[in-house]
Amino acid sequence: MVAADLPIGDRIRHYRGGRRQDAVAGLVGITPDYLSQIGRNLKVPSLPILYAPPRRGRRCGLGAFLP
């Protein structure tokens, strides 16, 4: 279990598990570079990125990789 007080990037990195960064970025509809910046806690994802509903070109929001 990951502590809830960890930065969002650390939690996303943990919960994406063995999935490749480019694969997760493609599912969410963001660039791998942007996901990398989130994972390194350089950027904070917006709520629409975290909880966006599936639509053309995007299967889920980044929040799907969090518990």
N, C-alpha and C positions, 0 to 999 in steps of 0.2 A: 504494500500500500504506500502511496506517495502522500506526503504531508500536504495539507490544504494550504499552508502558508508559503509553499514554494512558488517562485515566479511562474507565470503561465508558460513561458518557453520551456522551462525544465519539465513541467508536467506533460506538455505536448510531446516533447522528445521521449519521455518515459513511455507514454501510452501508445505512441505510434509503433512501438516494439520493433520488430524486424522489418517493417515496411520501409521501402526505399523512399527517400525524401521526395524525389520527383514523382513517384506514384501517389503519395499523399497530396502533394501540391496539385496534381492533376485532378484528383477526386474533389478537392475543395474549390478548384478554379482560381488558384493563385500561382504565382511563379515559384519555382524552387528557391530562387534567391530570396524572395520575400519570406518564405517558410523558414529558410536558414536564419534570416535576421530575427524572426520571432523565436526560433529555437535557441538563439544565443542571447535572448533578452535585449536585443537592440531595438526592436519594434514591438509595440503592443497591438495585437489584432483588434479590429473594430468589432462591435457586436454583430453587424451583418456577416462578417467573415466567420465569426464563431458559431452563429446560430442560423445561418442562411438555409432556407428550405431548398431541397433539390430542384434543379431546373436545367435547362439545356446547357450542356458543357460543364455542369457541376452536379455531383451526386450527393454531397452532404456539406454541412458546415464543419469547420475545424473543431467545434465542440463535440463532434461525434467521436473524437479521439480522446475525450476526457470522460471520467466516470460520472 
